[in-house]
Amino acid sequence: MLALLAGLTAGLLGHAAAQAPAAPGAGHGYLIDKHAAAGVNCAACHAESPPSKPADQAACVKCHGTNAQMATKTSSDQPNPHASHLGEVACTSCHHVHQASVLYCAQCHNFDLKTP
């Protein structure tokens, strides 16, 4: 049984790691499509050429606000995904622009929340 679980876990981790970065406007439903539709270009988040992953969440905060500001914006969601008992959680713990986003809280909780 442990071998089966280990195999499944390795398979899932391998699939996530093998997921190629998404191109803007590819229609796959990732956040890159929403950013492209809003007219946000690559340079808004990626300062370097060729682009690399932003070093911190400053790229997110400059458009979307801090975790505290986001907690106010999502206060009607219960539980509020931006008011974590863990303190300030990095945006990229849940939100992935070029691949499917995840609900970080789902590691311990079973919330019915959709992560864009």
Secondary structure by P-SEA (a helix, b strand, c coil): caaaaaaaaaaaaaaaaaccccccccccccaaaaaaaaccccccccccccccccccccccccccccaaaaaaaacccccccccccccccccccccccccccccccccccccccccc
